[in-house]
Amino acid sequence: MNNGAIDKRELVEAVDKVGELFATTTVRSLETRLEPYMAHYGAMELIDPTAPGGVVSERTWEATKDICERYNLSFVDVKREILDMRIAAEFLSPGEERRCRVNLLKTYHDRHSEPGRPLALEAFAQVVFTLPVETVFIESLFSIMNYNKDKKRASLADESVASIMHTRDAEQAIADPAGMFPREIRLDLDRALRHELPF
């Protein structure tokens, strides 16, 4: 009986094709978006002594140098210490390697506390550990800017922005921001200037 309806096998094949097209397009799009940053991801991975070995590409070293320059670190010292650490990591016991993988932050804490330990790599690692926090902070600043500036409120003059920030702070300090201000309320008018943002 052929009534023109698609059978189950054809339906599964059609859905599989759509799924495969979606997956490949998504992966290709991600690769295109991430590709400019891959060298920097590779540079950040260099702080892990248990990361896969092999030759570090020139592009990764260039990204490492870029991070060092942005944070006023000596690239020569950082590179030397990374290479020394990678050589030393070849002789780690399985237990030491496992501990390092489980808690890389503690590994750096322990290294930092050793007397006479050169600290350029530790400073570089500290940058890598704090970059995600900095990114969140910067994104929150963009959110605040978007809150301050919209189609009806285009001014970013200091007085205008300060008024908006104080109103926003007031909303968190009083129960009904549309009601009367209690006489005893005291807003910290310098909070925004100190970049103390609620998360």
Backbone hydrogen bonds in HBPLUS format (Angstrom, degrees):
<---DONOR---> <-ACCEPTOR-->    atom                        ^
c    i                          cat <-CA-CA->   ^        H-A-AA   ^      H-
h    n   atom  resd res      DA  || num        DHA   H-A  angle D-A-AA Bond
n    s   type  num  typ     dist DA aas  dist angle  dist       angle   num
A0011-LEU N   A0007-ASP O   2.97 MM   4  6.22 156.2  2.03 153.6 161.3     1
A0012-VAL N   A0008-LYS O   2.91 MM   4  6.17 160.8  1.95 153.8 158.2     2
A0013-GLU N   A0009-ARG O   2.99 MM   4  6.24 161.7  2.03 148.9 154.0     3
A0014-ALA N   A0010-GLU O   2.90 MM   4  6.10 155.9  1.96 146.6 153.2     4
A0015-VAL N   A0011-LEU O   2.92 MM   4  6.17 163.1  1.95 153.5 157.8     5
A0016-ASP N   A0012-VAL O   2.85 MM   4  6.02 157.1  1.91 149.4 156.4     6
A0017-LYS N   A0013-GLU O   2.95 MM   4  6.18 153.3  2.02 145.3 152.0     7
A0018-VAL N   A0014-ALA O   3.05 MM   4  6.36 159.9  2.10 148.4 153.4     8
A0019-GLY N   A0015-VAL O   2.87 MM   4  6.09 162.0  1.90 151.3 156.6     9
A0020-GLU N   A0016-ASP O   2.81 MM   4  5.98 158.2  1.85 150.1 156.0    10
A0021-LEU N   A0017-LYS O   2.90 MM   4  6.05 160.1  1.94 148.1 153.7    11
A0022-PHE N   A0018-VAL O   2.89 MM   4  6.10 160.2  1.93 149.6 155.2    12
A0023-ALA N   A0019-GLY O   2.89 MM   4  6.07 162.8  1.92 148.9 153.7    13
A0024-THR N   A0020-GLU O   2.91 MM   4  6.07 172.4  1.92 154.1 156.2    14
A0025-THR N   A0021-LEU O   2.96 MM   4  6.00 158.3  2.01 145.8 152.4    15
A0026-THR N   A0022-PHE O   2.89 MM   4  6.03 157.4  1.94 147.3 154.0    16
A0027-VAL N   A0023-ALA O   2.90 MM   4  6.11 166.9  1.92 155.1 158.4    17
A0028-ARG N   A0024-THR O   2.92 MM   4  5.98 162.5  1.95 145.0 150.5    18
A0029-SER N   A0025-THR O   2.91 MM   4  6.04 155.8  1.97 144.7 151.6    19
A0030-LEU N   A0026-THR O   2.88 MM   4  6.15 160.0  1.92 151.3 156.8    20
A0031-GLU N   A0027-VAL O   2.86 MM   4  6.08 164.3  1.88 154.2 158.5    21
A0032-THR N   A0028-ARG O   2.97 MM   4  6.16 157.3  2.02 145.7 151.8    22
A0033-ARG N   A0029-SER O   2.95 MM   4  6.21 156.8  2.01 148.4 154.7    23
A0034-LEU N   A0030-LEU O   2.78 MM   4  5.92 158.6  1.83 156.3 162.3    24
A0035-GLU N   A0031-GLU O   2.89 MM   4  5.63 143.5  2.03 144.3 152.0    25
A0037-TYR N   A0034-LEU O   2.81 MM   3  5.44 145.1  1.93 122.8 133.6    26
A0038-MET N   A0035-GLU O   3.24 MM   3  5.23 154.8  2.31 104.5 111.7    27
A0040-HIS N   A0037-TYR O   2.99 MM   3  5.36 121.5  2.35 107.1 121.6    28
A0041-TYR N   A0037-TYR O   2.99 MM   4  6.37 151.5  2.08 152.4 161.6    29
A0042-GLY N   A0038-MET O   2.87 MM   4  6.15 157.5  1.92 149.8 155.9    30
A0043-ALA N   A0039-ALA O   2.89 MM   4  6.19 146.2  2.01 139.9 149.5    31
A0044-MET N   A0040-HIS O   2.94 MM   4  6.20 153.1  2.01 145.6 152.0    32
A0045-GLU N   A0041-TYR O   2.97 MM   4  6.26 143.6  2.11 143.6 154.0    33
A0046-LEU N   A0043-ALA O   3.20 MM   3  5.36 146.0  2.32  99.9 109.5    34
A0047-ILE N   A0044-MET O   3.39 MM   3  6.19 172.8  2.40 117.5 119.6    35
A0048-ASP N   A0045-GLU O   3.04 MM   3  5.80 168.3  2.06 124.3 128.1    36
A0051-ALA N   A0048-ASP O   3.13 MM   3  5.40 166.7  2.15 112.8 115.8    37
A0060-THR N   A0057-SER O   3.12 MM   3  5.25 122.4  2.47  96.8 110.3    38
A0061-TRP N   A0057-SER O   3.12 MM   4  6.54 156.0  2.18 148.5 154.9    39
A0062-GLU N   A0058-GLU O   2.89 MM   4  6.16 151.1  1.97 146.6 154.9    40
A0063-ALA N   A0059-ARG O   3.03 MM   4  6.31 151.8  2.11 142.3 149.4    41
A0064-THR N   A0060-THR O   2.89 MM   4  6.17 150.9  1.97 145.3 154.0    42
A0065-LYS N   A0061-TRP O   2.83 MM   4  6.09 156.0  1.89 148.3 154.7    43
A0066-ASP N   A0062-GLU O   2.92 MM   4  6.18 149.6  2.01 141.8 150.5    44
A0067-ILE N   A0063-ALA O   2.98 MM   4  6.31 158.8  2.02 150.0 154.3    45
A0068-CYS N   A0064-THR O   2.94 MM   4  6.21 163.2  1.97 150.9 155.8    46
A0069-GLU N   A0065-LYS O   2.88 MM   4  6.11 159.1  1.92 151.4 156.7    47
A0070-ARG N   A0066-ASP O   3.00 MM   4  6.21 154.8  2.06 147.4 154.3    48
A0071-TYR N   A0067-ILE O   3.11 MM   4  6.34 139.4  2.28 145.6 155.9    49
A0071-TYR N   A0068-CYS O   3.22 MM   3  5.27 130.1  2.49  95.2 107.8    50
A0073-LEU N   A0068-CYS O   2.78 MM   5  4.62 173.2  1.78 138.7 141.1    51
A0072-ASN N   A0069-GLU O   3.42 MM   3  5.04 169.6  2.43  98.0 100.1    52
A0078-VAL N   A0074-SER O   2.95 MM   4  6.19 166.5  1.97 155.2 159.6    53
A0079-LYS N   A0075-PHE O   2.82 MM   4  5.89 168.4  1.83 154.4 157.6    54
A0080-ARG N   A0076-VAL O   3.07 MM   4  6.19 162.3  2.11 144.4 149.5    55
A0081-GLU N   A0077-ASP O   2.96 MM   4  6.15 163.7  1.98 152.3 156.4    56
A0082-ILE N   A0078-VAL O   2.90 MM   4  6.09 151.2  1.98 149.1 157.5    57
A0083-LEU N   A0079-LYS O   2.99 MM   4  6.23 164.7  2.02 153.3 156.7    58
A0084-ASP N   A0080-ARG O   2.92 MM   4  6.17 158.2  1.97 147.8 154.4    59
A0085-MET N   A0081-GLU O   2.88 MM   4  5.97 157.6  1.93 143.3 149.4    60
A0086-ARG N   A0082-ILE O   2.92 MM   4  6.16 154.5  1.99 149.0 155.9    61
A0087-ILE N   A0083-LEU O   3.08 MM   4  6.32 150.5  2.17 145.2 152.5    62
A0088-ALA N   A0084-ASP O   2.95 MM   4  6.21 163.8  1.97 150.9 155.5    63
A0089-ALA N   A0085-MET O   2.84 MM   4  5.98 143.0  1.98 144.6 154.9    64
A0090-GLU N   A0087-ILE O   3.19 MM   3  5.61 149.3  2.29 106.8 115.2    65
A0091-PHE N   A0088-ALA O   3.07 MM   3  5.71 159.0  2.11 116.0 122.1    66
A0092-LEU N   A0089-ALA O   3.20 MM   3  5.19 170.2  2.21 107.9 109.1    67
A0097-GLU N   A0093-SER O   2.92 MM   4  6.15 164.2  1.94 160.7 165.4    68
A0098-ARG N   A0094-PRO O   2.95 MM   4  6.08 155.3  2.01 143.5 150.1    69
A0099-ARG N   A0095-GLY O   2.91 MM   4  6.16 161.7  1.94 151.2 156.0    70
A0100-CYS N   A0096-GLU O   2.96 MM   4  6.13 156.1  2.01 146.9 153.4    71
A0101-ARG N   A0097-GLU O   3.00 MM   4  6.25 156.0  2.06 146.1 152.3    72
A0102-VAL N   A0098-ARG O   2.91 MM   4  6.11 156.1  1.97 151.7 158.3    73
A0103-ASN N   A0099-ARG O   3.03 MM   4  6.15 158.8  2.08 148.8 153.4    74
A0107-THR N   A0103-ASN O   3.15 MM   4  6.49 153.1  2.23 145.1 153.0    75
A0108-TYR N   A0104-LEU O   3.08 MM   4  6.45 154.9  2.15 150.0 155.0    76
A0109-HIS N   A0105-LEU O   2.98 MM   4  6.28 147.9  2.09 141.2 151.1    77
A0110-ASP N   A0106-LYS O   2.83 MM   4  6.10 161.5  1.87 157.0 160.2    78
A0111-ARG N   A0107-THR O   2.95 MM   4  6.20 158.6  1.99 146.5 152.8    79
A0112-HIS N   A0108-TYR O   2.87 MM   4  5.92 158.2  1.91 145.4 151.4    80
A0113-SER N   A0109-HIS O   3.20 MM   4  6.42 140.6  2.37 141.2 150.5    81
A0114-GLU N   A0111-ARG O   3.12 MM   3  5.44 157.2  2.17 107.4 114.6    82
A0117-ARG N   A0114-GLU O   3.40 MM   3  5.73 156.4  2.46 130.0 128.3    83
A0123-ALA N   A0119-LEU O   3.00 MM   4  6.24 154.4  2.07 149.9 156.0    84
A0124-PHE N   A0120-ALA O   3.01 MM   4  6.32 153.2  2.08 145.8 153.4    85
A0125-ALA N   A0121-LEU O   2.79 MM   4  6.05 157.8  1.84 150.4 156.8    86
A0126-GLN N   A0122-GLU O   2.88 MM   4  6.09 150.5  1.96 143.9 152.0    87
A0127-VAL N   A0123-ALA O   3.19 MM   4  6.49 149.4  2.29 141.0 147.9    88
A0128-VAL N   A0124-PHE O   3.09 MM   4  6.48 158.9  2.13 148.5 153.8    89
A0129-PHE N   A0125-ALA O   2.84 MM   4  6.13 159.8  1.88 156.1 161.3    90
A0130-THR N   A0126-GLN O   3.02 MM   4  6.16 143.7  2.16 142.1 151.4    91
A0130-THR N   A0127-VAL O   3.17 MM   3  5.22 123.7  2.50  95.0 109.1    92
A0131-LEU N   A0127-VAL O   2.95 MM   4  6.01 128.9  2.21 149.6 162.1    93
A0133-VAL N   A0130-THR O   3.05 MM   3  5.29 117.8  2.45 104.9 120.1    94
A0134-GLU N   A0130-THR O   2.96 MM   4  6.26 161.2  2.00 159.9 165.9    95
A0135-THR N   A0131-LEU O   2.89 MM   4  6.11 156.3  1.95 152.9 159.5    96
A0136-VAL N   A0132-PRO O   3.04 MM   4  6.33 157.5  2.09 146.0 150.9    97
A0137-PHE N   A0133-VAL O   2.98 MM   4  6.25 159.2  2.02 149.7 155.6    98
A0138-ILE N   A0134-GLU O   2.86 MM   4  6.12 163.0  1.89 155.5 159.5    99
A0139-GLU N   A0135-THR O   2.90 MM   4  6.09 163.2  1.93 151.4 156.4   100
A0140-SER N   A0136-VAL O   2.92 MM   4  6.14 148.1  2.02 144.3 153.3   101
A0141-LEU N   A0137-PHE O   3.03 MM   4  6.40 142.6  2.17 142.4 152.6   102
A0141-LEU N   A0138-ILE O   3.04 MM   3  5.03 120.4  2.41  93.9 109.1   103
A0142-PHE N   A0138-ILE O   3.02 MM   4  6.45 151.4  2.10 148.9 156.7   104
A0143-SER N   A0139-GLU O   2.97 MM   4  6.30 151.4  2.05 144.6 152.7   105
A0144-ILE N   A0140-SER O   2.97 MM   4  6.26 151.6  2.05 143.6 150.8   106
A0145-MET N   A0141-LEU O   2.90 MM   4  6.21 153.1  1.98 146.5 154.2   107
A0146-ASN N   A0142-PHE O   2.89 MM   4  6.20 158.0  1.94 150.7 156.4   108
A0147-TYR N   A0143-SER O   2.90 MM   4  6.15 142.0  2.04 140.4 151.6   109
A0148-ASN N   A0144-ILE O   2.91 MM   4  6.20 144.7  2.04 145.1 154.3   110
A0148-ASN N   A0145-MET O   3.08 MM   3  5.03 119.1  2.46  92.4 107.4   111
A0149-LYS N   A0145-MET O   2.89 MM   4  6.09 147.6  1.99 151.3 160.2   112
A0150-ASP N   A0153-ARG O   2.91 MM   3  5.11 154.4  1.97 125.4 132.7   113
A0161-VAL N   A0157-ALA O   2.96 MM   4  6.19 171.2  1.97 167.7 169.9   114
A0162-ALA N   A0158-ASP O   2.85 MM   4  5.95 161.6  1.88 151.7 157.5   115
A0163-SER N   A0159-GLU O   3.00 MM   4  6.17 157.7  2.05 146.0 151.5   116
A0164-ILE N   A0160-SER O   3.11 MM   4  6.39 159.5  2.15 149.6 154.7   117
A0165-MET N   A0161-VAL O   2.91 MM   4  6.15 161.3  1.94 153.8 159.0   118
A0166-HIS N   A0162-ALA O   2.89 MM   4  6.10 157.9  1.94 151.3 157.2   119
A0167-THR N   A0163-SER O   2.96 MM   4  6.17 155.5  2.02 145.8 152.7   120
A0168-ARG N   A0164-ILE O   2.90 MM   4  6.15 153.0  1.97 145.7 153.7   121
A0169-ASP N   A0165-MET O   2.86 MM   4  6.15 154.0  1.93 147.3 154.5   122
A0170-ALA N   A0166-HIS O   2.83 MM   4  6.05 148.5  1.93 143.7 152.9   123
A0171-GLU N   A0167-THR O   3.08 MM   4  6.37 146.3  2.20 144.2 151.9   124
A0172-GLN N   A0169-ASP O   3.11 MM   3  5.39 132.4  2.34 101.0 113.0   125
A0173-ALA N   A0170-ALA O   2.92 MM   3  4.92 137.6  2.10  98.4 111.6   126
A0174-ILE N   A0170-ALA O   3.00 MM   4  6.14 139.0  2.18 160.4 166.6   127
A0179-GLY N   A0176-ASP O   2.92 MM   3  5.31 153.5  2.00 113.1 121.7   128
A0185-ILE N   A0182-PRO O   3.25 MM   3  5.65 166.0  2.27 112.2 116.4   129
A0191-ARG N   A0188-ASP O   3.27 MM   3  5.64 168.5  2.28 115.0 117.5   130
A0194-ARG N   A0190-ASP O   3.07 MM   4  6.36 137.1  2.26 147.9 159.8   131
A0194-ARG N   A0191-ARG O   3.14 MM   3  5.21 131.2  2.39  96.0 108.9   132
A0196-GLU N   A0191-ARG O   3.27 MM   5  5.74 175.3  2.27 155.5 154.8   133
A0195-HIS N   A0192-ALA O   2.99 MM   3  4.97 156.7  2.05 103.8 109.9   134
